[in-house]
Amino acid sequence: MRLEIQCEDRVGMIREVLDIFIPHQIDIRLVEADSKLRCIYCGFSDIPFAQLQSLLAEIRKLDSVEDVKTIRFTPFEREHNALYTLLESLPDGVIAVDLTGRITMLTELAAEDLGASVTDLMHQPLQQFIKGIHFSKSAWANPKAGMSKRIRIRNKTLLLEMRPFFVADDEGDIPAGTVIYLKSEQRLDRQAANLKLVPEAENHLETFFQPEVIKSAAMAHTLKQAKAFAEVNVPLFVQGEVGTGKRHLIEALFQYWQKRQSEQDAELVVRHAKDIQLDDIKGLEKHSGWFVIDQIEHLAPEQQLNLSSWLHQQADSVTSFDRQMRLVTLSSLSQTDLLAAGLEASLYFALAKVSLTMPALRDRREDLEGLIMHLLRDLTERYRKPMPNLSKEALSKLSLHSWVGNLSELQNVCLQTLLQTKNKTWMPQDIELPEGKHLSLTLQNDSLEQTVKAWESTLLKQLYPHYPSTRRLAKAVGMSHSAIANKLKEYGIQGK
């Protein structure tokens, strides 16, 4: 439990406050004072509500106390945890030692490098975990400048960078300890590789989707449409199955538009449809940028009417050249399913002035290898794992999967395989996929393309007797009549 006591900044104030806790037999675990905010913070174990009421009443009776209330954490606790979160997010390990060389703080990655747990390392001399280098007592007690050393721990070469830190007092800065940064060559190379993906990302829409993930005709067509629609300031509707990456596309498209329009103050705001209220709709006129409504099918009927009315007013009073705000809607449902779900037809057509379809992963099989490598670069950096290789057989197994969950499912499979597989090269047996969602075929002539064609031919031969016409078969598999006719001709599949 934490208390915040607002009071005057005077001598003896803390003593008077703490004296009140003694009769209640409360063990104070934390005391902070902030003279700028004129607050005293006290932390202790939870106490019964009746006792708390009595304690608060006694504190309020003290001279100079203006207010007292319970809080969830103190400013120091917030700053302390923010610092730890920041350090843990860094790509390399961080250690802090005091003036005797004992560890006072370290991150999980640093503990992993040293080969022990955080608990076992805390308050221990750093010297006993780094062999081969002698740190003199004077080096810790009187740190004057930073230094770098190459060290070897557990058969791994690391770059150890040391920098002293100081605490200011009335006499100036006095040394308080040393911060140590542990860098590995592998992690440095990974950071450099990630940086190569970033340059000029704001200049070209394609750089948000690296060349290896837009090889498919479906994705290339979507990006071509996206560029054409980027600067047309009318409502945009983006449809695609769950997990296809609709939000990622919108973020990329917004930055592409923002760079070309030099609208640096414009904002991209994303809201779920069920959270949209009347005030949000009224506030659209003041918004500068793109306002995205996700899962538009969940928009309440009352708000559908309000949004439809607002769009009608905008159409009558504002030209597309004058409008500072662009409305974007996302949905995993098709037009037919949206209308069946209760979305007003007039609202749908007002929102879908132009529309994009984010292709499903099964329609982007040429992009699969690039997508996997893209996901693995992010996952290995996040979970600090070595970058694996992908065998042809493993890629074939992944390519034959149906991917009902699209990119979300692919990311889950990649994460699970990465965490549980120690092999440097992934093999088919390393990858667990839901049963019934893929076919076990061997790689044909070391060619993924030939393997996929063999699978496709086998599947169509099995389906054709149940849908004995090109039109019925095309409808069953979700393809055009002409595309199925060409495939049946290519594979020599004929009706009886």
N, C-alpha and C positions, 0 to 999 in steps of 0.2 A: 504494500500500500504506500502511496506517495501523497504528501500534502504540499500545497503551494500556499505560503503565507505572505500576503502583501502587507508591507509595513514600512515605517520610516527607517532610513539608514542611520542608526545611532549606536554608540558604544554600549555593549551589554545586552543588545536585543536578542542575540542568539542564546545567550545564557538564560535569559528569562523564559524563552520558548522551551528550551530543553529541560528546565526545571519542572515544567508542567508534566512531562512524560514520566518522571520518576515515581510519583504516587500511583500511577496506572501500571507500573512495572512493565513498561514497554521498552524493548531492546532496540535502540536506534541503530540502524545499519548504514545509514547514509545521511549526510548533512551537506548541503550546498548553500552558498550565499551569492547573490548577484546584486551588487550595489547599483548597477545601471538600471536594472528593472525593479530594484527595491523589493526583492523577493528572497525568502528563505525556503529551502526545499528540504523536507525530512522524509526518509524512507524507513519502513519497518514492516514486520510481518502483519498479515491481516488480523484485525480484531473484531469482536462482535459489534453489530450496528449500534446498539445502545451505548456501548463504551465509546464508540467513535463520536456519537452525538455529544456526549458529555465532554470529550476531549476538545472538540471544535468550539463548544460554547466557552470553555475556559480560555482557550487561545484568543478568542474574539474579545474577551474582557481585558486583555493586556493593553496598556497604553501604547499608542502608535500603531496598533494592528488595524488595518483597514479592511482586510478580507482574508478568508481562509477557505480552501476548497481542496477536494481530492483530485488528483491527476493520475494519469496512467504511467508517465515516465518523466524524469527530470531533464533539463536541457543537456546536462553532461552525459546522461545515458543515451540521449538521442544522438549527440555528436559522436560519442564513443562507438556506437553501433554503426553509424553512417561511415565512420572511418574504417572499421573492420570490413564492412561490405565493399567499400571502395578498394581496399587492399586485396580482398579475395577475388575481385573481378580483374585484377591485373594479370597479365599473361605469365608472370614469373613470380618466384617466391620472395617474401619479404620477412626480415627478422629485425627485431630491435633488442639491443643489449644495454645494460646499465654500465656504470663506470667501473665495475669489477669484471665485466665480460659475461655476466649471467643473462640469460634470455628472459626478457620481460614481455615480449609479444612476438607472434609469428603466424603466418598463414598456413593453411592446409598444404598448399603446394610446397612451401619451404620445408614443412615437416616430412613430406613425401621424399623430397630430395635428400634430407638428412637420415632417412630410414627409421624414423620413430614417430610415435603419435604426438600430437600437440601437448597432451597432458604430461607425457613422459619428458618432454623437452623444456617445459616452462620452469623457469628459475634454476635451470642447470647451466654450468659453464659451457659456452659454445665450443670452446677449445676441445672438449672431449668428443665432440661429434665430427670435427674436421681434423683429420690426421694429416701429418706431413707438413703443416705450416704452424709455426710458433707465433702466437700473439703475446707480446710482452704486456705486463700489467700497466706499464706507462702508456702503451698504445690505447688501452681502454680508458685509463684515468684522465689522460690529457689529450683527447683527440683534437687535432688542429686542422687537418685537411682530409679530403677524400682520397681514396686509393683503389686500385683495381688489381686483382690477382686471378690467375688461372688455377683452379683447384680440381682435384679428382676425388669424387665421393661415390662409393659403391659402383666402381667401374664406369662412371659417367663424368665427363669433363664439363665443368661449369665455370662461368665467369662470375667472380665474387666482387661486387662493387660496394665500397664502404663510404659512408658520409656521416660526419658527426652532426648532432643536433644540439641546440642550445636553448636555454630558458632565460628570458629577460628579467632582470630585477633592477633595483635602484642603482646598483653599481655597474650595470651593463650586462652583456650576455655571458652566462656561465655555462660550461659544458654539462650536459645531462646524460649523454649516452651516444650510441652509434646505431645508425640504420644500415642494414645490409641487404643488398639486392642480389639474388641468385639467378643468373641467366644461363640458359642452355643453348647450344648451337642449333639444336633441332627446333626449339621454340622460336629463336630468332629467325630462322629460315621460314617457319610457318607464318610469322608476322609479316615478313617481307612479301611472301606469296599472297597474303590477304590484301596487303596494300596495293598490289598490282591490279586488284579487281576494282579498286575505288576510283582512280583518277578519271576525271571527266564524266563521272556517272551522271552528273546533273546536265550534261550537254547533249547526250544522245540516249534516246529511249532504249536502244538495243543493248547498251552497256548494263542495264539492269537485268538483262537476260543474256548471258554470255553466249557466244556463237554455238557452243556445244549443246545448249539447251533450247535452241530454236531451229533445229534442223528439220523438224516436221513441217509439212505443208499447212497443217491446222494452226500451229503456233505462228508461223510466218504470216498467215492470212490475218490472224487476230492483231498482230503488231502493226500490220499495214493499215488496218482499219483504225486502230488506236491513234496512230499518228495523224490520220486524216480527220479524226474527230476531236483531237486535242484542243484546237484553237477555235472550234465552233461552239460558241457560248450558249448552248441550249441544253436542256436536261438530258442526261446520259443514263441509260439502263444497262447494267452488266449482269449477264446471266451465266451460270455455270454450276455444275454439280458441287456438292459439299467437298471441300478440300482441294479445289482446283487452283486456288491462289488468286481469287478475285481482288482481295484487298491489296495484295502485293502489286497487282497490275495497276490499280488506282493510284497507289503511292508513287509508282514509277511514272505514270502518266501525268500526275500532278506536278512532280518536280520537272519533268520535261516541259510542261506548259509554263511553269513558273519561271524557268530560265529564259525561255524564248520571249515571254511577255515582260521580263524584268520586274515582276510583281513580288519583290522580296518580302513585303509585309503581308501578303496573302497567306491564309491559314487553311490547312486541311483538317476538317473536323469530321470525325466518324462517330455516329450514334446508332445504337440498336433501335429498330422501329418501335419496340414495345415501350421504350423510355421516352419517346417523343411526346411532348405536351404542347398545348396551345401557345404558351410563351415561346417555345422553340420556333414554332412556325412564324409567329409575329416577328421574332428577332432575325429572321432570314434577310429582311430588307437591309439590316445594318451590318450583316456579315460580309466580309471581303475575303473571297477565296472559294474553296469547294466545300460544300456541306454534303456528307455522304450518309445515307440512311441504309443501314445493313438489315437484311431480311425484311424487306418491305411488306411481305405477306403478314407480318405480325403487327402492322400498324392498326391501332384501334379504329373502329368505324367512325367515331366522332372526329378523330384526327384526320381520317381520310377525307371527310367533308371539308374540314378546315384547310387542309393542304390543297385540295382541288380548287377551293375558292381562292386561295392565295395565288395559285398558278394562273387562274383565269384573270385575276386582277393584273398580274404581271404581264400577261400577254397583251392586255389592252393598253397598258400605260408605259411599258418599258420596251425598248428595242434590244435585240441581242447585243448590239454594240455598246449600249449604255450600261448593261447589267454588270455589277461588280461581283455577283455571287452566282456560282454554278451548282445546281442540284444534281446529285448522283445517287442512284439507287442500285442496290445489289440484291440478288435473290438466287437461291439454288433451284427455284421452280421455273418451269416453262410458262409461256403466256397462258396456255390452256389451264394448267394447274393453278396458276395465280388467280385467275378469274374464278375457278371452281372453289378456291380457298376463301373467297369473299372479298377480294380486292375489286373495287369499283372499276368498271371498264373504262370510263371516261378518265379516271385518275391514271390508270395504267398507260393509256395512249398519250396522256400529257407528260408522263415521266419518261416514256420511251421514244422521245423525238428521234434520237439515234441510239442504237444498241450494239453491244459487243457480246460475244459469246466466248467465255474462257473454255478451251477444249479440255475434255477429260483426258486422264493420263493414258487410257487405252488407245486414244487417237494420237498420242505423241510418243509412240514406241521408239522412234528414231532419236528422241531427246532423252531417253531413259538413262543411258550411261552418263551423259553430261549432268543430268539432274542428281544422280547418285553421287558423283564426284563433288558437285557443288554442296550438297547436304553434308557430305563427310568432311569437307574442309571446315564447315561451321561447327559440326559436332565434335571433331577432334580438338578444335581450339577450345570449345566450351568445356569439354570433359577431360581435356589434357591427356589425350590418347594419341598414339602414333598413327599416322595416315596409312590405312591398309591399301592393298592392291585388290583388284577384282578379276577373278579368272573368267575365261570365256564361258565355262560351264555355269558359273554362278550368275553371270549376266544373262545367259540363256534362260535359266530358271526364273529370274526376276522378270524377264521380258514376256514369259508365257503366263504370268499371273494376271488376273483380271483387274486388280486395283480398284475395287469398289470405293475405297476411301480416298482415292487419288493421291495427291502430294502428301496429305496428312498421314495416310497409311504408309506411304513410302518412307517418310521420315521416321515413323515408329519402327518399321522393320530395320532401317539402317541403324537407329539408336540401339535397338535390342541386340543386333548382331555385333555392333561395335563393342558394347559393354561385356558381352559374354564370350567373344572370340579372341583368342590370343594369337592365332595364326596371322602372319603378315599378309598372306594372300587368302582371300575369302574363297571357299569352295562351296559347292551346292549344299553339302550337308551342314554347313555352318549357318545357313539361312533358314529360319523357320517361317513358313507361310501357312495361313489357314487352310485346312484340308478342304478339298473340293473346289478350290479357287484357282488351281493351276494344273497343268498336265506335266507328267514326268517324261520328257523326251530327251534323247541324247543329241548332242550337238552334231549337226549335219555338215560334214566336210570342213570343219573349223569355221563355219560361216553362220553368224547370227541370222542374216537375212534368209538363207536357205532353210534354217531351222524353223523360223517363224512361218515361212510359206508352207512347210510341211505340216506344221500344226494347223494352219488355217485351212489347208486342203482337207485334212482329216476331219476337222470340225464341220466344214460345209458338207462333206459327204455324209456325215451322220445326221445333219439337220435336214438335208434336202428331201428325204422321203417323208418327213413330217410336215414339210411346207413345200409341196410339189409344184411350185411356180415361182418364177423370179420375183414377182411382186410380193407374194406372201413371205418368201424367205427374206427379202429386203426389209420388210416391215418388222419381221421377227428379230433381226439383228441390228436394226436401227441404221441401215445404210440406204443409199439411193438405189433405185431400180437398175439404173445403168451400171453402177459400180458392181453390184452383185452379178449382173449378166456378164460383165467382163471377167470377173473372177471365176465364175463357173466355166466360161470358155477357156480361160487360161489353165485351169486344173482338169479340164476334160470331163467335167461332171455333167451328165445328161440324164433326163428323166426316162423312165421305162416306157 
